[in-house]
Amino acid sequence: MVRVTACTNQKGGVGKTTTVVNLAAFLALYGTSTLVIDIDPQGNATSGLGVDRRTLDRSVYEALIDRTPLDELIVGTSVDGLDLLPSAPALSGAEVELVDMSARERRLAASLAELNGRYDRVLIDCPPSLGLLTINALTAADGVLIPLQTEYYALEGLSQLVNTIRLVREGLNPRLEIEGVLLTMYDARTNLSAQVAAEVRRHMNGTVYDTVVPRSVRLSEAPSHGLPIALYDPSSRGAIAYGALAAEVSARG
């Protein structure tokens, strides 16, 4: 049975796309057939997996708006077992176009139903907002992975996201759950990171992953080469962290 995870946080710059790309790569390398869906108009997961959006004729936009079958839109990546449903600039207008469409919150869920067990895992990279694209992702997902930066305002806005998840569960997708919270950009040299981590673990009551992703120059460099950290620098601290996260995610089921 495929497991669909939406990776979301309405705050930008928390490591959301970095998490999707690198978690997906390690899951695939560990033998889990994985699909990344880039539903963020910025398309960073698409470029981070080495796909040039300018060369694409079609993207997830056509799936949402025209109901084009996913089989016609999915492309391969440099990681065996990891495929991508790419983003495109046209996606920036999709929020407006979806407003007047029937079943506007369920367009992505309907498309995913066509995959017929082709993948074990699907990871959705959401925009840094709680609009219709993110609602589509939450309606299609089994669980939510929330990256949280270990900085002063980490918990700011989290209650709004948790409330949105609750509303989607009550109105659109009763199976939706918080799969886990991932602490990112952790700086072991500062007391602040440790304090924020402790506060988040206390506040989120058992949903926080044991794995913590450190601040890492190599993680920041990898997307410019169109590679996940597993291929760019497999011995780096960032690679070790995301490898551990993949094992932890798999163990949780």
C-alpha positions in Angstrom: 0.0 0.0 0.0 1.5 3.4 -1.0 2.1 5.8 1.8 1.7 9.5 0.8 3.4 12.2 2.9 2.9 15.9 2.5 5.9 17.9 3.7 4.7 21.3 4.7 5.3 24.4 6.8 3.9 27.8 5.8 7.1 29.4 7.0 9.8 29.5 4.2 13.4 28.6 4.7 12.9 25.8 7.2 14.4 23.0 5.0 11.2 21.7 3.5 12.5 21.1 0.0 15.9 19.9 1.3 14.0 17.3 3.4 11.8 16.1 0.5 14.7 15.7 -1.9 17.1 14.0 0.5 14.7 11.9 2.4 13.3 10.6 -1.0 16.7 9.8 -2.3 17.7 7.8 0.7 14.4 5.9 0.8 15.0 5.0 -2.9 18.5 3.9 -2.2 17.3 1.8 0.7 15.0 0.0 -1.8 11.7 1.9 -1.4 10.3 2.9 -4.8 9.6 6.6 -4.3 7.9 9.4 -6.1 8.4 13.1 -5.4 5.6 15.5 -6.3 6.8 19.1 -6.5 3.6 21.1 -6.0 5.5 24.3 -5.1 5.5 26.9 -8.0 9.1 27.8 -7.1 10.1 24.3 -8.3 13.1 23.9 -6.0 12.6 20.1 -5.6 12.5 19.8 -9.4 15.8 21.6 -9.9 17.3 19.9 -6.8 16.7 16.6 -8.4 18.5 17.7 -11.6 15.5 18.4 -13.8 15.5 21.7 -15.8 11.9 23.1 -15.6 12.6 25.1 -18.8 12.9 21.9 -20.8 9.6 20.4 -19.7 6.5 20.5 -21.8 4.2 19.5 -19.0 4.2 19.2 -15.2 2.0 18.7 -12.2 0.0 21.7 -13.4 -1.5 19.6 -16.2 -2.5 16.9 -13.7 -4.3 19.4 -11.5 -5.9 21.5 -14.2 -6.4 19.2 -17.2 -6.5 15.9 -15.4 -3.6 14.6 -17.5 -2.7 11.1 -16.4 0.4 11.0 -14.1 2.1 8.3 -16.2 2.4 11.0 -19.0 4.0 13.5 -16.6 6.4 11.6 -14.3 10.1 11.8 -15.2 13.1 9.8 -13.9 16.0 11.2 -11.7 19.6 10.3 -11.2 18.7 8.1 -8.3 17.5 4.6 -9.1 14.0 4.0 -7.8 13.2 7.7 -7.5 10.9 9.5 -9.9 9.6 13.0 -10.0 6.3 14.7 -10.9 7.9 18.1 -11.7 6.7 21.7 -11.0 6.5 24.4 -13.7 6.1 28.2 -13.7 2.5 27.8 -14.8 1.7 26.3 -11.4 1.8 29.8 -9.9 -1.6 30.5 -11.5 -3.1 27.3 -10.5 -4.4 28.6 -7.1 -6.6 31.0 -9.0 -7.7 28.5 -11.6 -8.6 25.9 -9.1 -11.1 28.2 -7.2 -14.0 27.6 -9.6 -13.3 24.0 -10.4 -15.4 21.1 -9.1 -13.8 19.1 -6.2 -11.0 21.6 -6.2 -9.4 20.2 -3.0 -9.3 16.7 -4.4 -7.7 17.1 -7.8 -4.3 15.7 -6.7 -5.9 12.8 -4.7 -7.9 11.8 -7.8 -4.7 11.8 -9.9 -2.8 9.7 -7.3 -5.5 7.1 -7.3 -4.5 6.3 -10.9 -1.0 5.1 -9.9 -2.2 1.6 -8.8 0.5 0.8 -6.4 3.4 1.8 -8.7 5.3 3.4 -5.7 5.8 2.5 -2.1 6.2 6.1 -1.0 5.1 9.4 -2.3 6.5 12.7 -0.9 4.8 16.0 -1.8 6.8 19.2 -1.5 4.3 21.9 -0.7 4.5 25.7 -1.2 5.2 27.8 1.9 1.6 28.8 2.3 -1.7 27.2 3.3 -3.6 27.8 0.0 -5.3 25.4 -2.4 -2.1 23.7 -3.6 -1.2 22.8 0.0 -4.8 21.8 0.7 -4.7 19.4 -2.3 -1.5 17.9 -0.9 -3.1 17.4 2.6 -6.2 15.9 1.1 -4.2 13.4 -0.9 -1.8 12.5 2.0 -1.9 9.9 4.7 0.5 11.9 6.9 2.3 15.3 7.3 6.0 15.8 7.8 6.7 19.2 9.4 10.2 20.5 9.1 10.9 23.0 11.9 14.0 25.2 12.1 15.7 25.3 15.5 15.6 29.0 15.9 13.8 31.5 18.1 10.5 31.7 16.3 10.3 27.9 15.6 6.9 27.4 17.1 5.4 30.6 15.7 2.7 29.6 13.2 2.9 25.9 14.1 -0.5 26.1 15.9 -2.0 27.5 12.7 -0.6 24.6 10.7 -1.8 22.1 13.2 -5.3 23.7 13.1 -5.3 23.5 9.3 -4.4 19.8 9.5 -7.3 19.3 11.9 -9.7 21.1 9.6 -8.6 19.0 6.6 -9.0 15.9 8.7 -12.5 16.8 9.8 -13.7 18.1 6.4 -11.8 16.4 3.6 -9.4 13.6 4.7 -10.2 11.7 8.0 -7.0 9.5 7.7 -4.6 12.5 7.8 -2.2 12.5 10.7 1.0 14.3 11.8 3.6 11.8 10.8 6.4 13.6 12.4 8.2 16.9 13.1 11.8 17.2 11.9 14.2 19.6 13.6 16.4 21.2 10.9 19.3 23.6 10.8 20.5 22.5 14.2 23.6 24.2 15.5 25.2 22.2 18.2 27.4 25.2 19.2 24.5 27.2 20.5 22.4 26.9 23.6 19.4 28.2 21.5 19.2 25.2 19.3 19.2 22.8 22.2 16.6 25.0 24.0 14.3 25.2 21.0 14.7 21.4 20.3 13.6 20.7 23.9 10.7 23.1 23.7 9.5 21.6 20.4 9.7 18.0 21.8 7.7 19.1 24.8 5.1 20.9 22.8 4.6 18.3 20.1 4.3 15.4 22.5 6.1 12.4 20.9 5.8 13.2 17.2 9.3 14.7 16.9 11.8 12.5 15.0 14.9 11.5 17.0 17.0 12.5 13.9 18.1 16.1 13.9 19.4 17.7 10.7 22.5 19.9 11.3 23.4 23.2 9.6 25.5 22.0 6.7 27.3 23.9 3.8 27.3 20.6 1.8 23.5 20.4 2.1 23.2 23.9 0.8 25.6 23.2 -2.1 24.0 20.0 -3.4 20.9 21.6 -5.1 23.2 23.8 -7.3 24.6 20.5 -8.7 21.1 19.0 -9.2 22.0 16.2 -6.8 20.6 14.9 -3.5 23.2 14.9 -0.7 23.4 11.1 -0.9 25.1 11.4 -4.3 26.8 14.8 -3.9 28.6 14.0 -0.6 27.5 10.8 1.0 30.0 11.1 3.9 28.8 14.5 5.0 27.0 15.2 8.2 23.9 16.2 6.3 23.9 12.9 4.4 24.3 10.9 7.6 21.4 12.8 9.1 19.0 12.2 6.2 20.1 8.6 5.9 19.1 8.2 9.6 15.8 10.0 9.0 15.0 7.6 6.1 15.6 4.6 8.4 13.5 6.2 11.1 10.6 7.1 8.7 10.7 3.5 7.3 10.6 2.1 10.8 7.5 4.2 11.7 5.8 2.7 8.7 
